[in-house]
Amino acid sequence: MPPHISLNRSKLPEVGTTIFTVMSALANKHNAINLSQGFPDFGCDPKLIQKVQRAMSDGHNQYAPMPGLLRLRSLLSNLQNEWYQAHYEAETEITISSGATESLMCAIQAMVHPGDEVIVIEPAYDSYIPAIQLSGGIPIRVPLTYPTYRVDWEKIRAAINPKTRVMLINTPHNPTGTIWEDSDLEILAEIVRDTEIILISDEVYEHILFDGKQHQSLSRHPELAKRSMVISSFGKTLHTTGWKVGYCMAPAELTKEFRKVHQFVTFSTSTPFQHAIADYLEEELEQLITLKDFYQQKRDLFLQLMEGSRFQPLACQGTYFQLMTYADISDEEDAVFAQRLIREYGVAAIPVSAFYHHPPDHRVVRFCFAKKEETLVAAAEKLRKI
């Protein structure tokens, strides 16, 4: 590097390669079973592939409209009304994005000014903090309560001040698998009622909840919905994480600001994928309704397979991640333990410390159970030997 270029000018000096990339690369190097990165090792519905192929053959290969296909946005508008009794205008309040991560970035860049404070609940998905820092915002981290990983609302109250611009919410929660209850929405509404705080809600696992639980979307609560940017993704619900098709729903005045950023980030999202998803939602909606049962069977199978191991599971109410403590196995830090798990036992997991700025010593790792049955069986067999 030329001597006159200084790395001290980096806008993200503390950011390296994501833990997901690191652990997946290590898993590949050691030929380990990868339960680290959150993606299925099974295919999506073949009908979806056929619909993409048809869309391409029909000539849908140029730019989609900047906000997304109106037909897809209209379907989402109807579904939000059906699922959450929420009312979003397709034209002015729903935007299709290139994955939920793009929506999160655009929402934060649109709403956060230099010096604004943003409340982030930890452990937190790793894209949140860099997006805040790139906007010039100041992340204010509030920890969930271990081992239940519930929100400590008194700590949230204490974190709010006149500089607070945004609060980031994630339910069902990655990496912990906990969910918000209706009472959480009521408390949140009371806390922000007399403020100008904007809520950005990451709800990409909205259709993956277990044991009869109901997703408490911020869009479900009319008072909160007026100040919320609700973000979700088709990648998780259709087993197509590589398609990177997400969306953001917000009141028109917030959507206007969101689109100002979105148009200069990706402008638009893959046209044939949008056509295929719209066709699929019109014809195969039942697949989304049964998604809870599909993943609950996988969660329950993984827990059953892990019986008799020295790992102890923590409660998992949603997502496709299962946290387990290894406190009965080792005193090592979780990052060290997770790497040794790959090298010596051939299974990759994510250390939960990666989701914290100053990680506590809880000795917990995250396993992804969005895998084929044979993958889970093989992984559990290795893990029970520890």
N, C-alpha and C positions, 0 to 999 in steps of 0.2 A: 504494500500500500504506500502511495506517495507520502512523504513525511509531513506535507502541509495539510493532510486530511486527518482530523482528530476524531477518534471514537468517542471523545467526551461530548461530542455534539449529537450523539444518538438520542432520538426521541423516546426510545424504550431501552435504556441502558441495562436494566435488570432482566430483560426478557430474552430467553433462549428458545430452543426448539421445544414444542409442546411435549408434555409427558406422554401423550398418546402416541406420538410419532416415535419417541425414544423407546418406549416399552414394546411397541409393535416391531421396531427394528431389532431389538434385542431378542424378542421371541423368534423372529425369522432366523437370526444368526444361530440360535441354539435349537432350532426346530422344535420350539415349545408350543403347546396348545395355547392359543391366544384368547384369553378371557379378559383382556385389558381394554382395548379400544371398543367403543360402543357401536358395533355394527353387526348385523346378522351374518352368519356363515351359510345361510340358505337363500334361495332365490325368491323374488317377488312372484306374484300371480302371473302365469304365462299370458293371461289376457292383457295385462298391462303392456308387456313387450309387444304383443300384436298391435295394440292401439298406437304405440309409438311408431312402429313400422308403417302402419297405415297413414299416420299423420305425416310422416316424412314422404311417403309415396304420393300423398295428396298435395304435396307442395308447400307444407307449412314449415318452411326452413329459413325464413327471413325473420327480421326483428318482430317480436311481439310488441303490442302497445306498451309504452313505458310503465303504466300502472299494472299491467297484466291483462290477460284475455278477459273481456267483460263477462263472457259466459262462465268462466271459472269463478270470478268474483261474485257473480250473481248466485251461483250454487253455494258458495261459502256464506253469503248473506242469509240465504234461506236456512242453511244448516245451523248457523249461530242462533237464529230465531227458534228453531226446533229444539236444539240442545240446551240452550241457556236463557231462552226468552230475551235475547239480546238483539238490538236492532241496529244494523250497520248498512248504510247505503253503498251499494256496489260501486257506483261511480266515484264517490268522493271519500269513502271511509275504509276501503280495503285495497291493499297493494300487494301484489305478488313479488317476491324477492328471490334472489339466488341463495336459498337456504335461510334458516333462522339466524345464523351467525351474521349474515349481511343485514338482516332486519335489525338485529341488536346494535350493530355498528352504526347504521343509519339513524336509528332512534336516538342513540346517545349523542352522536355528532350534531343532530338537529336540535337537541334540547339542552345540552350542557355547554355552558360558556366558561372561559378561563376563570378559575377561582371558585366556581360553583362546587358545592359538596354533594356527593352522591352516596347514599347509604347502600352498602352491599352486605348481604347476609352470607357469612362464611360457615362451612366450606362453600366455595362459589365456583361455577364453571369458569374455565380459564380465560375466556375471551372478554369477560366483563371489565376487569381492571385495565388491560391495555387500551380498550376502547375509551374508557374514561380518561386515562392519561393522555391519549392522543388529542382529546378535545380540550385539554387544559384543566379538566376537572380534578377534584380531590376526592379519592375514595375514602369513605368512612366505613370501616369494617365492623360488623356486629356479629358475634358468634352465635350459632345455634347451641342449644343446651345438650351436652353429651350425657347419656347415650341415646336419649330419645330424639335428639335433633329437632326439638320444637323451638319455635320463635320465643325469645324472651322479650315480651312487649315493653317491659320497663326499660330495658337497654335500648330499644328502638326509640322510646320517648326521649331518653336522655341524649340520644345522638342527634335529634332534630334541633335545628336552630335557624335563624333567618337566612343563613347561607345555603341551607339544604334546598337543592333544586329538584333532584330525582331520587326515587327509591327503586332499587331493582329487586324484583320478586321472581321466584322460581318454584312452581308447583305443577305436577309432582317434581320433587327435588332431586337434581343430579349434583352430587353423587349419593346422597343418603337414602333415597327411596321414600322419604316421608312426604306427606301431603298436607295441605291446609284444610281446615274444617270451616264450616259456616261461621263459627264464632270468631275465627281469625279475621274474616272479612269485616265483621262488625266492629271489631277492635280497631282494625286498620282505618276504617271509615271514620271512626270517632277521633283517631289521632291526627289524621290529615285534614279534617273538616275545615278548620279555620286557617289553613295554609295554602300556598300556591304550589305545593309539591306535585310533580308529575310522576306517575307510576309506570314503569316499564316491566311488563310481566312476561316471563319466559315460560310458555306452557306447551312445549313441544311434546311432552309425554301425556297430553291431556286424555288420550284414549287408552292409556295403560295404567289402570288402577285395579286393585285387588280386593277380595273379601267384601264385595258389595258396596265399596266406597264410591262416592260421587265426586266428580271433579268440580272444585270450587273456582271456576274461572272468574277473574275480575270483571269480565263482561257480564256475568250473571247479576252483579250488584249495581243497580242503576247509578247510585251516587258515585261509586268508584269508577265505573265505566266512563264517566264524563271527563276524568282526568287520566285515563289509562291508555297505554299503547300495548295491546295484547298481541303477542308473537307466537306463532306455531309453525309446524312443518309437516309436509307430506312424507318426508324421508323416514320418520319413525313409524308412521301409521301404515305406510304401504311397503315397508321393507326396501326402500329405495334411497338409502342415505347418499349414494353417489350421484343422484340426480340433482341434488341441491335445489329443491323447490320449497320455499317457505312463504310466509305471508305475515303482514302486520295489519291489525284492525284498530282504528282509533277515530275519535271524533274528527270532523272535517278540518277544523282549524289545526289540529295536531298532524293529521295526514298531509295537509298542505306543506308543512315544514319538513315532514319525513320525506316526501317525494322530491323536495329540493335537493336533498342529499342523494337519495337513491338514483336519480337520473344521471348523476356524475360518478357513481360507483360502478354499477353494472348496466345502467340504463334500462335493460329489460332482461327477462329470464327465459331460458330455453323454450322456444315456441312449440316444438313437437311434444315436449314433456307436458306442457300446460294443456294442450289439446287432449293428450292421452289421459291425464288425470281427470279432466272434466268429463270425458266419456265414461271413465271408470266410476266416478261418483254418481253419474246418472243411472248406471246399470248395476253396480256391484256394491252399493252402500252397506249391505249387510256385513261385508268384510270388516268394516270399521267397528260395527256394533259388537262383533264377536272377538275383537282383538283382546279385550280384557281376559276372556277365558283362555285364549290361546297362550298368552304370556303368563297367566297365573299357573297354568299347567307346567310351564317350564320352570317357574320359580319353585313350585312345590316339588317338582322332580329333583331340582338341584339341591334343595334342602334335604330331601329324603336321601339322596346319594351321599350327602356330606355327613349324615348321621354316623357317629362313631369316630369322626375325625377330631382333632384337637382344636379345630377352628370353632368359634362360637358365633352364630349368626345374630345380627341385630335386626330389628323390625324393618320390613320392607313392605310398604303399602302401594307403591307404584314405581314406574320406570321399568327398565329391564336390567337393573343393577342390584346386586346383593352385597351389602357390607358384612364383613366378618372380622372379628378381632382374633389376633394370634397371640394374645397375652399369655396363654398357657404353653406357647411354643418357644418364644424368644423374647429377649429384652432389646433386640436390635431396633433401630429406627426403621420406620416402615419403608423408606426408600431403599435402604440396605437390604431389608428382608425381602422386598419384592424382587430385587435383582437376583438375590440368591435363590429365590423360588424358581426363577427361570433357569438359572444355570444348573442347579442341583436336582430339581424335581420336574422341570419341563412344563411348567404352567405359568402363564403371564397374568398378572393382576396389576391394578393401579394403586399406588400408595395414596391414601387420602390426604396426606400432608401436602400433596401437589395442589390442592384446592384451597390452601391457606397461605396468608402472607407470613404469619408467625405461627407455624403449626404446633398444636398441643401434642403431647406424647400419649396418644390414645392407642397406638399400635393397631390400626385398622387398615384393611385393604379392601378394594372394590373389585368384585367379579361381575362380568357381563354374562347373563344367562340367555341372551338372544342367540342361541346356538342350536344346532341339530342335537337330537337326543344322544347320538353316538359320541358327539364332541363332549357333552356334559358328563356322560358316563366315563369316558377316558380320562377327563380332567379330574373328576372326583376320585377315581381309582388312584391316581398319583398323589392327590392331596391327602387322602386317608393314610398314606404310608408315612407321612411326616410325624 
